[in-house]
Amino acid sequence: MTTLAQAVGDGAVITKRNLLKIKRVPELLVFATLSPIMFVLLFAFIFGSAIPLPGVDYKEFLMAGIFTQTVVFGSTITGASLAEDLQKGLIDRFRSLPMARSAVLVGRTNADIGNNIVTIFVMAVTGLLVGWRIRTSVLEALAAFGLLLLFAYAISWLMALVGLSVKSPEVVQNASFIIIFPLTFIANTFVPTDNFPPALKAFADWNPVSSVTLAARELFGNTSPALPPPDIWPAQHPVVYSLIWIVGILVIFVPLSVRKYESVAGR
C-alpha cells in the first residue's frame, strides 16, 4: 500500500517531468503568455478609453480581471495534457510503474502552478509598463497573487476530470471553451456588473470568477469609493467567498479525478 510520503515523492517526480517538458518545448509557455499580453494591450488602449470608471484608472480595474481570466483559461492545459497522455498511451506506461495512483494528477496540477506563476509574472510586468499600479502593501499583493494561484489550482482539478473523460486534447479545448468563456465574460472581469440585464447581473454577482477578481482588486488597492458599494454578500466578502469556492471545487473534483484516473488506468 502506498504511504503518504511515497505519494508525495511520486507526485514530485511527475511534477519535475512536466516542468522539464516546458523547458524542452518552450513554445508552449511562449504562446500561453502572448495571449494575455495581447488582452492587456487590447483592453487597456482600445477599450479602456470607452469605459470610464469614477475614481479609478481603467488599467488598474482591468488587471485583476485579466489575471483571473488568464489563470482560468490556463487551467485547460491540465485537461489537454492528460488527454494527450491518454491518447499516446503514456498513462498505460505509468500504470505499469510502482507509483501512487494520484501521482500523475498531482504532478500535472502542480506543474501548472509553475506555468501560472510565470504567466502572471509576465502579465504583471506588462501591466506595470502600461500604467497599472499596486496601491497596497507587499503582503496584500502577495495574498492577491496567492488567491489567483489557488483558484487556478482548483480549476485545474476540474479540468483534469474533463481531460480524463474525453478522447483527445482538441475535445478538451472545445468543451472547456464552452464552459469557461461565459464564466469569464459574464462577470466583473472587464466592466462593472451594474448595467448588466437582471438575469446576467445575478449570475455575474454570484460567479466565483467575479469574487476572485474583486478580491484581487481589493488586495491590489485598485478600487475606488466613488464606485457603487456592493449590495450582495459575495461582493462584500470576496476573499471568503472565493476561498469557499476553492475548497468546494477541490473537495469535489480531487476525489472524482483520482477515481476517474483509476478507472481509466485500470482498463
Secondary structure, DSSP 8 states (H G I E B T S, - for coil): ---HHHHHHHHHHHHHHHHHHHHH-THHHHHHHHHHHHHHHHIIIIIGGG---TTS-HHHHHHHHHHHHHHHHHTHHHHHHHHHHHHHTHHHHHHTSS--TTHHHHHHHHHHHHHHHHHHHHHHHHHHHHT----S-HHHHHHHHHHHHHHHHHHHHHHHHHHHHSSSHHHHHHHHHHHHHHHHHSSSSSS-STTS-HHHHHHHHH-HHHHHHHHHHHHHT---TTS----SHHHHSHHHHHHHHHHHHHHHHHHHHHHHHHHHHT-
